[in-house]
Amino acid sequence: MRIIFAGTPDFAASHLQSIIDDNSHQIVAAYTQPDRPAGRGKKLSSSPVKKLAEAHNIQVFQPVSLKEGGQKEIMARLQADLMVVVAYGLILPQAILNTPRLGCINVHGSILPRWRGAAPIQRAIEAGDAKGGVTIMQMDSGLDTGSILSTAQCSISDSETSGTLYKRLAVLGSSSLANILAKLEAGNAVSIEQDDTQSTYASKIDKSEAQINWSLSATNIHRCIRAFNPSPTAFSLIDGQRFKVWDAVIVADHSEVAAGQIVSFDSEGLLVGCGQDALLLKEIQLAGKPRMPIGELMKSRSELFANGKLLGL
């Protein structure tokens, strides 16, 4: 088939690479977000999808919006059979959805209809879901509401982070995509309507959500730490200084201390009281410093995390 690929981050690039490696279809164009300023120098940076496409001599389009005049005509000239969309970041108007012969399909990082929206992987971990997955759907004008072509599932462990699940789902999604492309080409793909009553909205992560609320239970805080790892990364304050929390474990039966109060600071970790139980912080990052195991931090900053101090202030 003649395929247009639309995507932006690493997750999308993994799926583009799988189509390239399969060598069963012709990728006639790649659509991706415009170059953005990045890094301290704020130099324009290309998306992972653009870099991969250019490395394979695939024509790249970077419109600010697909609603702009002329976008439908540009796409129509590509004479595509199908458009594959993976974490693209732009809304596809109905005119675009109708342009490829077989329409547009989307690879989405959740077991639909469980998490529709921008941040399904993070929200699944934050909510304590036991399973995650990838759904491939036939796109319609709604937000992740299209008919389901395939679903692949995996377990979510109590130590899973968004970063580790992201990588696992990229592999799972790439494998599922290859199977669906073969079925679509053969004309025997089957789709199932979603049950809208079972849907939940996975809203985009706001950086302010990453500040730890120590009055929550240790279980809920632990989920947030894992959900926001690697981005935007959970954080707290001590003496007005901000620090990131990368890793922690739950310690039961520590409800006698105030929420956010430091119980102990030793080579095992930084033990902090929560609304219920406690968390043993294992790896943190002070502002302007690298990530550091607590054992290393003890050597230089033990006075900063003295017993009895309150975090979040």
DOGU-641291 format. One record per residue (C-alpha): residue number from 1; residue in three letters; y, z, x. Coordinates in pm, 1 decimal. Layout:
fiba_koltor_y_z_x
NUM_ALA_Y_Z_X
...
//
This chain:
fiba_koltor_y_z_x
1_MET_0.0_0.0_0.0
2_ARG_364.2_-40.7_95.3
3_ILE_497.2_316.6_109.6
4_ILE_844.1_467.3_130.2
5_PHE_836.8_818.1_275.3
6_ALA_1109.3_1070.8_192.2
7_GLY_1129.5_1407.8_365.5
8_THR_1327.2_1616.7_610.9
9_PRO_1173.9_1923.3_788.2
10_ASP_864.8_1973.3_1005.0
11_PHE_650.5_2025.0_695.3
12_ALA_742.3_1673.2_580.2
13_ALA_699.1_1524.7_927.7
14_SER_340.2_1654.5_936.4
15_HIS_264.5_1453.6_622.5
16_LEU_437.0_1143.5_757.8
17_GLN_231.3_1174.0_1075.5
18_SER_-88.5_1193.2_870.6
19_ILE_-6.1_863.8_696.2
20_ILE_75.2_702.7_1029.9
21_ASP_-250.0_828.1_1182.8
22_ASP_-456.4_714.5_883.9
23_ASN_-333.5_358.3_939.1
24_SER_-443.4_252.9_589.2
25_HIS_-97.2_185.4_452.8
26_GLN_230.1_30.2_563.5
27_ILE_529.6_263.0_578.5
28_VAL_821.5_34.1_501.7
29_ALA_1097.0_295.7_526.2
30_ALA_1168.5_664.1_574.4
31_TYR_1439.1_844.5_379.4
32_THR_1572.9_1171.9_518.4
33_GLN_1878.8_1397.3_505.1
34_PRO_2187.6_1295.1_703.6
35_ASP_2219.2_1433.0_1057.1
36_ARG_2360.6_1787.7_1057.8
37_PRO_2547.6_1996.2_1317.5
38_ALA_2306.8_2237.1_1487.9
39_GLY_2302.9_2488.0_1771.6
40_ARG_2592.6_2663.1_1937.1
41_GLY_2752.5_2332.6_2033.3
42_LYS_2729.0_2209.8_1672.1
43_LYS_2610.9_1870.4_1789.6
44_LEU_2466.7_1636.6_1528.1
45_SER_2091.1_1677.4_1508.2
46_SER_1835.9_1443.0_1349.4
47_SER_1568.8_1574.4_1115.7
48_PRO_1204.3_1591.3_1232.2
49_VAL_1123.9_1307.6_990.3
50_LYS_1392.9_1083.7_1137.6
51_LYS_1277.7_1151.0_1492.9
52_LEU_916.7_1071.3_1404.4
53_ALA_1008.4_759.5_1206.9
54_GLU_1222.0_621.8_1487.7
55_ALA_944.7_689.5_1738.1
56_HIS_721.8_460.5_1529.4
57_ASN_987.2_195.5_1463.8
58_ILE_1010.9_280.3_1094.8
59_GLN_1339.0_188.4_925.9
60_VAL_1540.4_503.2_839.8
61_PHE_1783.5_556.0_550.2
62_GLN_2004.4_867.1_526.9
63_PRO_2211.5_850.1_207.1
64_VAL_2418.3_1151.9_109.7
65_SER_2298.1_1096.8_-246.7
66_LEU_2052.4_865.6_-418.0
67_LYS_2288.8_854.4_-714.8
68_GLU_2533.6_642.4_-516.9
69_GLY_2591.3_289.6_-632.9
70_GLY_2360.9_38.9_-471.2
71_GLN_2082.8_281.8_-372.3
72_LYS_1844.1_145.2_-636.2
73_GLU_1903.4_-210.8_-515.6
74_ILE_1848.7_-113.6_-151.4
75_MET_1520.9_52.6_-238.5
76_ALA_1410.1_-234.5_-464.0
77_ARG_1442.5_-475.6_-172.2
78_LEU_1176.1_-275.5_13.3
79_GLN_920.9_-383.5_-251.8
80_ALA_730.9_-57.5_-222.0
81_ASP_417.3_26.6_-413.8
82_LEU_479.0_400.6_-388.2
83_MET_728.1_660.3_-266.8
84_VAL_588.8_979.4_-111.2
85_VAL_832.3_1272.9_-126.1
86_VAL_781.1_1590.2_80.3
87_ALA_1059.1_1850.8_107.5
88_TYR_1326.1_1580.6_98.3
89_GLY_1613.5_1789.7_-36.6
90_LEU_1781.1_1530.3_-258.8
91_ILE_1744.3_1478.5_-632.2
92_LEU_1579.1_1149.0_-729.0
93_PRO_1743.6_996.4_-1038.8
94_GLN_1523.0_823.4_-1292.3
95_ALA_1627.3_478.9_-1168.9
96_ILE_1487.3_565.5_-824.1
97_LEU_1171.2_720.7_-969.8
98_ASN_1106.1_393.7_-1153.0
99_THR_1167.0_162.7_-857.4
100_PRO_832.7_168.6_-666.7
101_ARG_549.0_-4.2_-851.7
102_LEU_347.5_319.9_-882.7
103_GLY_647.6_549.9_-902.2
104_CYS_699.2_853.1_-679.2
105_ILE_465.3_1137.1_-588.7
106_ASN_562.0_1475.0_-446.2
107_VAL_375.2_1714.0_-215.8
108_HIS_478.6_2067.9_-317.0
109_GLY_391.2_2391.3_-133.6
110_SER_250.3_2593.2_-422.7
111_ILE_-20.4_2596.8_-685.4
112_LEU_181.7_2448.5_-968.5
113_PRO_306.8_2551.4_-1212.5
114_ARG_312.0_2895.6_-1041.7
115_TRP_618.3_2833.6_-819.9
116_ARG_860.1_2552.7_-899.5
117_GLY_1173.2_2517.3_-691.5
118_ALA_1304.5_2527.2_-336.8
119_ALA_1118.5_2817.2_-173.1
120_PRO_761.3_2835.5_-307.9
121_ILE_600.0_2951.6_17.6
122_GLN_840.2_3242.1_72.9
123_ARG_836.4_3349.2_-290.6
124_ALA_455.6_3352.4_-304.0
125_ILE_438.4_3594.5_-11.2
126_GLU_727.4_3804.5_-141.5
127_ALA_550.0_3839.4_-477.3
128_GLY_220.9_3940.3_-315.6
129_ASP_24.0_3638.1_-436.9
130_ALA_-337.9_3637.4_-321.2
131_LYS_-348.0_3256.5_-305.3
132_GLY_-117.6_2976.2_-201.4
133_GLY_-167.6_2604.3_-199.5
134_VAL_-39.3_2252.2_-218.4
135_THR_3.0_2046.6_-533.9
136_ILE_55.3_1671.1_-539.6
137_MET_224.5_1553.4_-858.2
138_GLN_353.2_1236.7_-1015.6
139_MET_727.9_1291.8_-1016.8
140_ASP_937.0_1291.4_-1332.8
141_SER_1300.7_1379.9_-1398.3
142_GLY_1231.0_1756.0_-1417.0
143_LEU_1218.3_2009.8_-1134.2
144_ASP_855.6_2005.7_-1013.4
145_THR_737.6_1941.4_-1369.4
146_GLY_536.5_1623.9_-1315.1
147_SER_168.2_1570.5_-1393.5
148_ILE_-68.6_1715.5_-1131.7
149_LEU_-274.0_1468.6_-928.5
150_SER_-442.9_1726.3_-703.8
151_THR_-434.5_2094.1_-606.4
152_ALA_-567.5_2251.7_-287.7
153_GLN_-576.4_2629.9_-245.6
154_CYS_-598.9_2882.2_36.2
155_SER_-595.8_3261.6_55.8
156_ILE_-286.4_3458.1_160.0
157_SER_-374.7_3754.6_380.6
158_ASP_-182.8_4083.0_403.1
159_SER_-50.8_3976.0_743.9
160_GLU_48.5_3620.2_646.2
161_THR_405.5_3513.6_719.1
162_SER_590.9_3217.1_577.2
163_GLY_565.1_3057.5_920.2
164_THR_186.3_3083.0_941.7
165_LEU_132.7_2978.7_577.7
166_TYR_375.1_2688.6_623.5
167_LYS_157.3_2550.0_905.4
168_ARG_-166.8_2596.4_710.7
169_LEU_-27.3_2424.4_403.0
170_ALA_99.8_2133.7_613.5
171_VAL_-259.3_2066.1_721.5
172_LEU_-395.0_2121.8_370.6
173_GLY_-132.4_1896.9_215.1
174_SER_-185.9_1615.8_464.5
175_SER_-557.4_1609.2_387.1
176_SER_-494.2_1609.7_11.3
177_LEU_-235.4_1334.8_45.6
178_ALA_-480.4_1101.0_218.0
179_ASN_-727.7_1144.8_-68.9
180_ILE_-465.9_1083.4_-338.8
181_LEU_-328.8_773.2_-165.4
182_ALA_-678.7_627.6_-159.1
183_LYS_-725.9_702.1_-530.6
184_LEU_-388.2_556.7_-624.3
185_GLU_-464.4_240.9_-431.3
186_ALA_-802.2_211.1_-604.9
187_GLY_-645.4_279.3_-944.1
188_ASN_-866.9_577.2_-1027.2
189_ALA_-627.3_871.5_-980.2
190_VAL_-629.1_1118.8_-1270.6
191_SER_-331.1_1338.3_-1359.4
192_ILE_-312.6_1658.4_-1565.5
193_GLU_-5.7_1785.4_-1748.3
194_GLN_135.9_2118.7_-1633.2
195_ASP_140.0_2426.5_-1854.9
196_ASP_512.7_2505.0_-1862.8
197_THR_449.7_2855.5_-1996.7
198_GLN_289.8_2952.7_-1662.4
199_SER_580.4_2840.4_-1443.7
200_THR_798.7_3060.3_-1222.3
201_TYR_1115.6_2953.6_-1044.3
202_ALA_1115.9_2984.8_-663.3
203_SER_1489.8_3000.7_-599.5
204_LYS_1638.9_2907.8_-264.0
205_ILE_1647.1_3199.3_-19.0
206_ASP_1990.9_3354.7_24.6
207_LYS_2049.6_3520.4_363.3
208_SER_2171.8_3836.3_190.6
209_GLU_1821.7_3887.8_46.6
210_ALA_1689.8_3948.9_396.7
211_GLN_1867.8_4285.6_431.2
212_ILE_1602.5_4552.0_388.3
213_ASN_1640.0_4789.3_94.2
214_TRP_1463.2_5099.1_222.4
215_SER_1447.4_5252.9_-126.1
216_LEU_1179.5_4998.0_-216.5
217_SER_814.5_5077.8_-151.4
218_ALA_670.2_5005.8_191.7
219_THR_447.8_4743.5_30.4
220_ASN_742.8_4551.8_-114.9
221_ILE_944.9_4572.6_206.2
222_HIS_644.7_4456.9_407.5
223_ARG_612.6_4151.5_183.4
224_CYS_980.9_4070.2_234.3
225_ILE_949.7_4098.7_612.7
226_ARG_659.5_3852.6_606.8
227_ALA_823.6_3622.0_352.2
228_PHE_1142.9_3592.8_559.2
229_ASN_961.5_3537.1_889.9
230_PRO_1074.4_3316.7_1062.2
231_SER_1379.2_3247.5_846.2
232_PRO_1616.3_3400.4_755.3
233_THR_1437.8_3706.7_908.1
234_ALA_1450.1_4054.0_753.8
235_PHE_1716.9_4281.2_902.3
236_SER_1867.6_4626.5_881.2
237_LEU_2153.8_4823.5_1036.0
238_ILE_2172.5_5126.4_1263.9
239_ASP_2507.2_5275.9_1362.8
240_GLY_2662.5_4957.5_1223.4
241_GLN_2455.7_4737.4_1452.8
242_ARG_2239.9_4469.6_1295.3
243_PHE_1879.3_4418.7_1409.0
244_LYS_1601.6_4191.0_1289.3
245_VAL_1253.8_4309.9_1193.6
246_TRP_974.7_4069.0_1284.9
247_ASP_660.4_4273.5_1237.0
248_ALA_558.3_4599.1_1069.9
249_VAL_257.6_4774.7_919.7
250_ILE_234.4_5003.1_616.6
251_VAL_167.0_5373.0_675.7
252_ALA_63.6_5566.3_365.5
253_ASP_155.8_5922.1_265.6
254_HIS_500.2_5954.1_419.5
255_SER_705.5_6023.3_109.6
256_GLU_854.9_6350.3_235.4
257_VAL_1135.1_6174.7_425.2
258_ALA_1443.5_5997.5_294.3
259_ALA_1433.0_5622.5_245.1
260_GLY_1547.1_5457.5_567.3
261_GLN_1511.1_5773.2_775.8
262_ILE_1353.8_5741.9_1120.7
263_VAL_1045.5_5966.1_1137.1
264_SER_937.3_5889.9_1492.1
265_PHE_993.3_5644.3_1775.9
266_ASP_717.5_5607.2_2030.5
267_SER_497.8_5345.7_2195.8
268_GLU_314.4_5289.1_1866.0
269_GLY_629.5_5181.8_1684.1
270_LEU_934.6_5293.1_1490.9
271_LEU_823.0_5487.1_1181.9
272_VAL_1069.6_5464.1_891.7
273_GLY_1053.7_5626.3_550.2
274_CYS_1060.7_5406.5_239.2
275_GLY_1085.6_5465.7_-134.5
276_GLN_708.8_5502.3_-126.2
277_ASP_504.3_5546.3_191.9
278_ALA_650.8_5434.6_525.9
279_LEU_668.2_5136.0_757.4
280_LEU_581.2_5132.5_1125.6
281_LEU_808.4_4868.4_1279.4
282_LYS_622.0_4696.6_1563.5
283_GLU_860.0_4423.2_1678.1
284_ILE_1236.4_4404.0_1633.7
285_GLN_1531.2_4211.5_1777.2
286_LEU_1870.3_4358.0_1858.5
287_ALA_2178.1_4135.7_1824.2
288_GLY_2205.1_3893.8_2114.9
289_LYS_1867.5_4000.6_2255.3
290_PRO_1517.2_3848.0_2245.4
291_ARG_1240.1_3970.6_2017.7
292_MET_1088.9_4282.9_2165.7
293_PRO_784.1_4506.0_2100.7
294_ILE_888.8_4861.9_2022.7
295_GLY_714.0_4989.3_2337.1
296_GLU_950.6_4781.6_2550.5
297_LEU_1255.8_4886.8_2351.9
298_MET_1176.9_5255.7_2412.0
299_LYS_1250.8_5214.0_2781.5
300_SER_1616.0_5127.5_2725.6
301_ARG_1732.2_5220.3_2373.9
302_SER_1550.1_5537.2_2272.9
303_GLU_1881.8_5712.2_2193.8
304_LEU_1977.1_5440.5_1943.4
305_PHE_1670.5_5507.9_1729.8
306_ALA_1666.0_5886.9_1747.8
307_ASN_1453.4_6079.2_1497.4
308_GLY_1636.3_6161.3_1174.8
309_LYS_1881.4_5873.4_1187.7
310_LEU_1920.1_5661.0_875.6
311_LEU_1881.7_5285.3_882.0
312_GLY_2095.5_5057.7_669.5
313_LEU_2424.6_5224.4_766.3
//
